[in-house]
Amino acid sequence: MAQLESDRLFVALTRPQMFAGVTYSFFVINGVLAAELFLILKSLWVLVPALILHGAAALYCLKEPRIIDIWFARSRHCGRVPNHRLWRCNSYRP
């Protein structure tokens, strides 16, 4: 059985842009959400859930770096269909 080899340069060039262990898009969304909640609630306690969410996303990004982008695309394009209750399944909408 043939063993696959991974080229370090190819892997580095195909990975998404990362910042602090997560994709840049997730980092920006998490930071904006934490800042908005801080401005609304005027409490530093909003940083705790933001840091926990960041840590969980960093653990997921260790295995698959594009997991956050895949989840964003899935939530944007694969919404619930009107008859989901009846068939208990989902499908893509064009």
C-alpha positions in Angstrom: 0.0 0.0 0.0 1.4 3.4 -1.0 2.1 5.9 1.7 1.0 9.5 1.0 3.6 12.2 1.6 2.6 15.7 2.5 4.8 18.6 1.3 5.2 21.2 4.0 5.1 24.1 1.5 1.9 22.8 -0.2 0.2 22.4 3.2 1.3 25.9 4.3 0.0 27.5 1.1 -3.4 25.7 1.2 -4.2 26.4 4.9 -6.6 29.4 5.6 -5.3 32.5 7.2 -5.0 31.8 10.9 -4.8 34.1 13.9 -4.4 32.9 17.5 -5.2 29.3 16.5 -8.5 30.0 14.7 -9.4 31.2 11.2 -9.2 35.0 10.8 -12.9 35.2 9.9 -13.9 33.5 13.2 -11.5 35.6 15.2 -13.0 38.8 13.8 -16.6 37.7 14.4 -15.8 36.5 17.9 -14.0 39.8 18.7 -16.8 42.0 17.3 -19.5 40.0 19.1 -17.5 40.2 22.4 -17.0 43.9 21.9 -20.7 44.5 21.2 -21.7 42.6 24.3 -19.2 44.5 26.4 -20.6 47.8 25.2 -24.2 46.7 25.8 -23.7 45.0 29.2 -20.8 47.1 30.5 -19.2 44.0 32.1 -15.9 42.3 31.6 -17.7 38.9 32.2 -18.6 38.8 28.5 -14.9 37.9 27.9 -15.3 34.6 29.6 -17.7 33.0 27.1 -15.7 34.6 24.2 -12.5 33.0 25.5 -14.2 29.6 26.0 -15.7 29.8 22.5 -12.3 30.7 21.1 -10.6 27.8 22.9 -13.2 25.3 21.6 -12.8 26.7 18.0 -9.0 26.4 18.4 -9.3 22.8 19.3 -11.5 22.1 16.3 -9.1 24.0 14.1 -6.2 21.7 15.1 -7.9 18.8 13.4 -9.5 20.6 10.4 -8.4 24.2 9.9 -11.4 25.0 7.7 -14.1 23.7 10.1 -15.4 27.2 10.9 -15.6 28.2 7.2 -17.4 24.9 6.5 -19.9 25.5 9.3 -20.5 29.1 8.0 -21.1 27.8 4.5 -23.4 25.0 5.8 -25.5 27.4 7.9 -25.8 29.8 5.0 -26.7 27.4 2.2 -28.3 24.4 4.0 -31.2 25.9 5.9 -34.2 23.9 7.1 -36.7 23.0 4.4 -40.4 23.7 5.0 -41.3 20.0 5.3 -38.4 19.1 7.7 -40.9 18.0 10.4 -42.6 15.6 8.2 -39.6 13.9 6.5 -37.0 14.6 9.2 -34.3 15.4 6.7 -32.8 18.4 5.0 -31.7 19.3 1.5 -29.8 22.0 -0.4 -31.7 24.9 -1.7 -30.6 26.3 -5.0 
